[in-house]
Amino acid sequence: MKTLKMMLALGLLSLSITSAQAVQIRDFHKDVIGRDCKACHDHGIKQFPSDEACLKCHNIDDLVKASKRPEEDKWQNPHNNLHYGKDLPCQECHAEHKTKKPLCSNCHTFKFDKHID
């Protein structure tokens, strides 16, 4: 019986350690959402955030304006482009916890000072 209790205690301890693992959150999101993962992960913690979750805080027209580059072709804007218009899923280019290569960078070279994932 004592062994069973010890095994249960160790199991619970390992679960609490696993769930409390540190996850990288970008500074600009820390200020807004803190550690509330469900603020973005609206379909569950193990799922990518929906576009609706991103667009609660990020206005697509503001993103189009901010990513427009006068020296580039009209359709070279990643937030309003020839292939997808304004409908490219956010997760195709942006990630919160890991840096990822944007979908369009295979063919396009967007001229940004800094890519924000």
N, C-alpha and C positions, 0 to 999 in steps of 0.2 A: 504494500500500500504506500509506504514511504517512497519507494522508487517511482511509482506511478505519479505521485504528487510532484516529485522533483522533475520528472520528464514533462509534465504539463506546464510547470513553471518555466522550464527552459524553452519549451515550444512557444509559450506566450511572449517571453522575452525576445526570442528571435523574430517573431512577427512584428513586435513593436519597433525593433531596430530596423527591419526591412522597410517598414512603412515610413520611417522617419529619415530615410536616406536623403542626403542633400541633393538637390536638383538645381542646376544653374538657371537663374532667372535674370533676364536683362534688367539693368538698373532702371530704365524708363518704365518698365512694367512693375518692378518692385514698388515704386512710388505710388502706383495706381491700385494694384490688386493685392499687394503684400504677398501672403502665402496662401491665398484662397485659390487653389487650383481649379475649383469648379467655376470660377468666374470666367474662365476661358474654355475649359474642358466641359462643355455643356452637354456632351453625349457620353460622359463618363471619363474617368481619369486615364484609362488606357486607350482612349480614342483621340484622334486629332481634333482640335477645336474646329467648329463649323465656321464658315464664312460669316454667318450671322453673328457669331460671338466676336469676331474681329471687327465687324462693321458697327458694333455697338459703340465702339470708341473711335474707330478710324473711318472717316467719311471718304468714300471712294472719289468724289469730285475733288476733295482737298489733296488726295494722294496723286491724282492725275496732274493737278496743277503743280504740286511739289516735285514731281518726277519729269516734268516737261523740260526738254533741253532745246533752246532756240536754234542751236547749231546743228541739230539732228533732224532727220526726216520726221514728219508728223506722226508716222506710225511706229517710230522707235521708242515710244513711251511704254514701259512695261505694264503700267496700270491702265492703258487704253491703247491696245495694239491691233494690228491688222487681223491677226488670227483669232483672238478671243474678245476683242473690244474691252469692256470693263468686267468681263465675266470669268477671268482666269481665277481658279481657286487660290486663295492666299497661300495654302500649304505647298503649292507647287514651287514657290520661290522662297518663302519665309519659314523659319523655324525658330522656336524659342529656346530650346534646350541644347541644340547642336547647330553648328554652322552647316549650311547645305548649299550646293551649287544650284543656282536658279535654272529652271527649266529652259528658258530662252537663251541662256548663255552658250549653248551649243552652236548657235548660228549668229546671235547678235552680241555686240559689244556695247553695252550701255555705258555712257561716260558719266559716272558718278564719283564724287570725291570719296564717298564711303558707302559701302553696301550695308544696310541694316537688315539683319535677319529677323 
